[in-house]
Amino acid sequence: MVPLAGFEPAAHGSGIGPGVRDGPRWDKMGGQSDDRGGNGMSSKTKWRVLAAVVVIVLLALLGAAVAVVGVTGLGLRWLLVGVAIAQWLTYVVTIRPFVSRGIVNSRLVLGSHLVHGSLSLAAFGCAFGCAELLAGAGLFVQALGEVVLTLAVCALVLRGRRWYPATRVLAERMSGDTFESGLLARLRVIVLG
């Protein structure tokens, strides 16, 4: 069976990520590919059905957002709010089977999402403030201000190994001691080609 990305069992008993439980219960979505549950579907079919449901829910919610904005005459900002709501609701639909089966610890996932969301809102607020502060300056100065702010947020996230869940998981997967050097080497390869 090919597990859903991010839900594969971790090597050496280490954690998979914030809120994802390790161990024998990870494959509760249907067992091995030749295992057929009570409804006669193989594991691969169950994964395909889940993926299809997620895509259908996302498309329906995006269509609803476009329709509401179109009918009410709201602007692009409200369409983006509708897209964000559609994405979050689709994420809830995606993760619900894993929470209900005990594969994912909902408290840890919620906690990590609160940290990510708080930092994201703060970063967007700072970017908006930077844009307002530099509104009278030239385009180059505005862009430079946003780039400096973006680099500061990236540095904060990369140094936030103890408090930022995504950085903690990345550090664990990159063997802890070589986190900064390994990440910088990989970024250098990406940037320089």
C-alpha positions as CSV (number, residue, x, y, z in Angstrom):
1,M,0.0,0.0,0.0
2,V,1.2,3.5,-0.8
3,P,0.4,5.7,2.3
4,L,-0.8,9.3,2.0
5,A,2.2,11.7,2.0
6,G,3.1,12.7,5.5
7,F,1.3,9.7,7.0
8,E,4.0,7.1,6.3
9,P,5.4,5.2,9.4
10,A,8.5,6.9,10.7
11,A,11.8,5.0,10.9
12,H,13.4,4.1,14.3
13,G,10.2,5.1,16.2
14,S,10.6,8.8,15.7
15,G,7.6,11.0,15.3
16,I,6.1,11.6,11.9
17,G,5.0,15.1,12.6
18,P,3.0,17.2,15.1
19,G,-0.2,15.3,15.8
20,V,0.6,12.2,13.7
21,R,0.8,9.0,15.7
22,D,3.4,6.4,15.0
23,G,3.0,2.7,15.2
24,P,0.7,-0.1,14.1
25,R,-2.4,2.0,13.7
26,W,-1.1,4.1,10.9
27,D,-2.7,2.1,8.1
28,K,-6.3,2.1,9.4
29,M,-7.6,3.5,6.1
30,G,-7.8,-0.1,4.8
31,G,-4.7,-2.2,5.6
32,Q,-2.6,-3.7,2.8
33,S,-3.6,-3.3,-0.8
34,D,-5.0,-6.8,-1.0
35,D,-7.0,-6.3,2.2
36,R,-10.7,-5.7,1.5
37,G,-12.8,-4.1,4.2
38,G,-16.4,-4.7,4.9
39,N,-17.4,-2.7,1.8
40,G,-15.2,-4.8,-0.6
41,M,-12.9,-1.9,-1.6
42,S,-9.2,-2.3,-1.6
43,S,-7.0,0.2,0.2
44,K,-5.9,1.8,-3.1
45,T,-9.6,2.3,-4.0
46,K,-10.3,3.9,-0.6
47,W,-7.4,6.3,-1.0
48,R,-8.7,7.2,-4.5
49,V,-12.2,7.8,-3.1
50,L,-10.9,10.0,-0.4
51,A,-8.9,12.0,-2.9
52,A,-11.9,12.3,-5.2
53,V,-14.1,13.5,-2.3
54,V,-11.5,16.1,-1.3
55,V,-11.3,17.4,-4.8
56,I,-15.1,17.5,-5.2
57,V,-15.5,19.3,-1.9
58,L,-12.8,21.9,-2.8
59,L,-14.3,22.6,-6.2
60,A,-17.8,22.9,-4.8
61,L,-16.7,25.3,-2.1
62,L,-14.7,27.4,-4.6
63,G,-17.7,27.5,-6.9
64,A,-19.9,28.6,-4.0
65,A,-17.3,31.4,-3.1
66,V,-17.3,32.6,-6.7
67,A,-21.1,32.5,-6.9
68,V,-21.6,34.4,-3.7
69,V,-19.1,37.1,-4.6
70,G,-20.5,37.3,-8.1
71,V,-24.1,37.6,-7.0
72,T,-23.5,40.0,-4.1
73,G,-21.0,42.2,-6.0
74,L,-18.3,41.9,-3.4
75,G,-14.7,42.5,-4.5
76,L,-11.6,40.4,-4.9
77,R,-10.7,40.6,-1.2
78,W,-13.9,38.7,-0.3
79,L,-13.3,36.2,-3.0
80,L,-9.9,35.5,-1.4
81,V,-11.6,35.1,1.9
82,G,-13.9,32.6,0.3
83,V,-11.0,30.7,-1.2
84,A,-9.3,30.6,2.3
85,I,-12.5,29.3,3.9
86,A,-12.8,26.7,1.1
87,Q,-9.3,25.5,1.7
88,W,-9.7,25.2,5.4
89,L,-13.0,23.3,5.1
90,T,-11.4,21.0,2.6
91,Y,-8.5,20.4,5.0
92,V,-11.1,19.5,7.7
93,V,-12.7,17.0,5.3
94,T,-9.3,15.6,4.5
95,I,-8.1,15.1,8.1
96,R,-11.4,14.0,9.6
97,P,-11.0,10.2,8.8
98,F,-7.6,10.2,10.4
99,V,-8.8,11.9,13.6
100,S,-11.9,9.7,13.9
101,R,-9.6,6.6,13.6
102,G,-7.1,7.8,16.2
103,I,-4.3,8.1,13.7
104,V,-3.9,11.8,14.2
105,N,-4.1,13.5,17.6
106,S,-6.5,16.4,17.1
107,R,-5.1,18.5,20.0
108,L,-1.6,18.5,18.7
109,V,-2.8,19.3,15.2
110,L,-5.0,22.1,16.5
111,G,-2.1,23.5,18.6
112,S,0.3,23.4,15.7
113,H,-2.2,25.1,13.4
114,L,-2.8,27.9,16.0
115,V,1.0,28.5,16.1
116,H,1.2,28.5,12.3
117,G,-1.9,30.7,11.9
118,S,-0.7,33.2,14.5
119,L,2.7,33.6,12.9
120,S,1.0,33.9,9.4
121,L,-1.4,36.6,10.6
122,A,1.4,38.5,12.2
123,A,3.6,38.2,9.1
124,F,0.7,39.4,6.8
125,G,-0.1,42.2,9.2
126,C,3.6,43.3,9.1
127,A,3.6,43.1,5.3
128,F,0.5,45.2,5.1
129,G,2.0,47.7,7.6
130,C,5.2,47.8,5.6
131,A,3.2,48.5,2.4
132,E,1.3,51.3,4.1
133,L,4.4,52.8,5.6
134,L,6.3,52.8,2.3
135,A,3.3,53.8,0.1
136,G,4.9,57.1,-0.8
137,A,8.3,55.7,-1.6
138,G,9.4,54.4,-4.9
139,L,8.5,50.9,-6.1
140,F,12.1,49.7,-5.6
141,V,12.1,50.8,-1.9
142,Q,8.7,49.2,-1.4
143,A,9.8,45.9,-2.8
144,L,13.1,46.0,-0.9
145,G,11.2,46.6,2.4
146,E,8.9,43.6,1.7
147,V,11.9,41.4,0.8
148,V,13.7,42.4,4.1
149,L,10.5,41.7,6.0
150,T,10.1,38.3,4.3
151,L,13.8,37.4,5.1
152,A,13.2,38.4,8.7
153,V,10.1,36.1,9.0
154,C,12.0,33.3,7.3
155,A,14.9,33.6,9.8
156,L,12.4,33.7,12.7
157,V,10.8,30.5,11.4
158,L,14.1,28.7,10.8
159,R,15.4,29.6,14.2
160,G,12.1,28.6,15.9
161,R,12.9,25.0,16.2
162,R,11.6,24.7,19.7
163,W,8.3,26.6,19.3
164,Y,7.4,26.4,15.5
165,P,6.0,22.9,14.7
166,A,7.0,22.9,11.0
167,T,10.6,23.8,11.8
168,R,10.7,21.2,14.5
169,V,9.6,18.4,12.1
170,L,12.0,19.6,9.5
171,A,14.8,19.6,12.0
172,E,14.0,16.1,13.1
173,R,13.9,14.8,9.5
174,M,17.3,16.5,8.8
175,S,19.0,14.8,11.8
176,G,19.0,17.8,14.2
177,D,22.7,18.6,14.5
178,T,23.1,19.4,10.8
179,F,19.8,21.2,10.4
180,E,21.1,24.7,9.6
181,S,24.0,23.6,7.5
182,G,21.9,20.9,5.7
183,L,19.1,23.3,5.0
184,L,21.4,26.0,3.7
185,A,23.2,23.5,1.5
186,R,19.9,22.4,0.0
187,L,18.7,26.0,-0.5
188,R,22.0,26.8,-2.2
189,V,21.5,23.9,-4.6
190,I,17.9,25.1,-5.4
191,V,18.9,28.7,-5.9
192,L,22.1,28.0,-7.9
193,G,20.7,25.1,-9.8
